Each structure stands twice: as C-alpha cells, then as structure tokens.
C-alpha cells in the first residue's frame, strides 16, 4: 500500500514544473531505502551531480561516507531508512536550494512523510533542519545536533534529531573526542538505541571498512 501511494506521488513529482529547477534537471531524485520496512525518514538538502544522474539520493562521496557511518551504527540504509531531500531536483552548481524552491517541493516531501509515518525523522544538515525549525541567530547546527526534538508535519508530531551533513564531514577528518565525526558516531548510536533497539543487522569488518573510507576521503 505504501509503495502504491508513493508511486502516485512520484509520478506527480516527475511532471512537476513548480520551480526553475525542473528545467535544468536530468532526473528527479525521489527517494532511496525501503518504504515497507523503514522506521526512520532521513532528510538531506538537495541532489548533487551524481544524484541527478542516477535518480538516487546520497550516492556521491558524501553519501558513501554517510552509508559507512550508518552501517557502523547498526542502521541499515536499505531496511531501516527512507531517504529523501528537501527538493527533488538538483540546484545548479550544487548551491543551497532557495526558500521558494523548497516551498514548491514541500507538498512532495510532506506526502512522503505522511505515507511512511516514521518513528523518527533525521534532519541531515542545516538546510533540512531549517526547513522544519526556526532558529535564532545564536543557534547553529553544532548546538542543536544530537538533541531530540519534535517536528510537526501536516498536524502530526514526529520525534526528530539533527545530525551533521556528511559533506561537512568530508572536510573534517579527525576522529578525536569532540570532533564532528566522533559526534556523528554518537548521534547515530543514540538514534539506533532509541528508535531501533530491537534491530540487529549482521555486520562484518565494519571498523576496517570505515577506516579505509576515512583514509580515502
């Protein structure tokens, strides 16, 4: 049932010309993950070049790094998550989407959340956070990340947490205590322990894989 409903939304999205991004896209980037089993919706910023080419979110270098962090935390990208972005089309030169572009796409974003009805929402990066929460000038993602909050979508309250966007982690390689990468590990462990305490995925050589990827990026 969920997949059927989402397919209707996808078809409407593919025919959307609600903003200028529709004229420059190669593909809409609708979603990734498993709508049937996902208990968490992860929301990123916007598609990049590889996402625009493949039609899937988080498949570039930042996406690969995100997948490794998720795997290390015991969260399956393919089973536990339904992954979307604040906009479905790539902004030129990977710029941040405008408020108008996000507003034009909001009906699709809300529809996906309404259909999935997740146990929690992960707001991945500042753009996703600001799409749901109004911040004052003193509040930054560094100060609000890792904290459980409530966001409301179409009158329904959802438990939510903000995490760093993996593109930020590509520029911060340290694994020292208090570093962005170490905080990312802590936040994902919190999410796993709170939302998916009963889920265990078979893992092998996670530390080795994670260390190799960290060295490459």
Secondary structure, DSSP 8 states (H G I E B T S, - for coil): -HHHHHHHHHHHHHT--SSGGGGT-SS----EE-TTT--EEEEES---HHHHHHS-SS-SHHHHHHHHHHHHHT--TTTTEEEEES-SS--GGG----HHHHHHHHHHHHHHHHHH--SEEEEESHHHHHTT----TT--HHHHTT-EEEEEETTEEEEEEEE--HHHHTT----STTSHHHHHHHHHHHHHHHH-TT------SHHHHHHHHHHH-
